[in-house]
Amino acid sequence: MTTVHMRQTSGALPSVLGVGLARGVIELKQFAREKEAVIFTFTFPALLLVLLGSIFSDAYGNTGVTASQVFAASMIAYGIMNTTFVTMGTGIATDREDGTLKRLHGAPVSATSYFVGKIVLITVVTVAEIVLMLAVGMLVFDMPLPSTGERWLTFAWLLVLSVVSCTLLGIAVSAMVKSVRSAGAVTTVPVVVLSFLSGVFMQPINELPDWMLKVSSAFPVKWIGQGFRSVFLPDSMTRWEAAAAWEPGMTALVIGAWCVIGLMLCLLTFRWTNRRDG
């Protein structure tokens, strides 16, 4: 009985999670080898922050808060979008076009294991990106860290919802990418446009045109940026928000809704091969 049990154990198939984690290690190694992608992913949001923060540095009334610090808080939203939505959208499109997805599907590797691997990559890259953005905000623009446990809790749930929603939307948008050459435009343009509409690149928020405020309020970028401002900025800064309040409940509701929408879109659109490949 012992011999039979040992044979059965040694011949057991790896778990979905085990395969996914192994894929995650491979994803990280592949990402690290692409030096251009690594440099662009990590340095571009931080570079934009330095540029915008250096150009717009006036203080907001008598609040003691500078425009540079507001940008430092808001730009975390852009950093998350860059490491989740853009990375996931282009990565899956690349895997689909070069046949990686087709080979994995025939291995067989379940879709769950494949996405666990991608999530490992996204998690590591996003955490590293946020650490870099916070370091720039603190060292260059004197942005203070949250001073209460409540704000750190807000930071935690906001980060989780932001990463989940943007990752799922990145998976969904990958189905719209017809070739790797168009992947950058399909994924980057919406992020940049929504960042402008949502006030991530422009301050103060309440001076944006009404139509911009209405359009941006329907998408998660506006709420992610506002959420992180509520974490790092004092409550006196709410007067420059569109609703003159941080609206944590509405922030959680909208981003949570986009998590559900993103999941539904993934289930409807994900495919292992390009349509022309059958």
Buried (B, 14 or more C-beta within 10 A) or exposed (E): EEEEEEEEEEEEEEEBEEBBBBBBEEBBEBBEEEEEBBEBBBEBBBEBBBEBBEEBEEEBEEBEBBBBBBBBBBBBBBBBBBBBBBBBBBBBBBBBBEEBBBEBBEEEBBBEBBBBBBBBBBBBBBEBBBEBBBEBBBEBBEBEEBEEEEBEEBBEBBBEBBBBBBBBBBBBBBBEBBEBEEBBEBBBEBBBBBBBBBBBBBBBBEEBEEEBBEBBBEBBBBBBBBBBBBBBBBEEBBEBBBEEEBBBEBBBEBBBEBBEBBBEBBEEEBEBEBEEEE
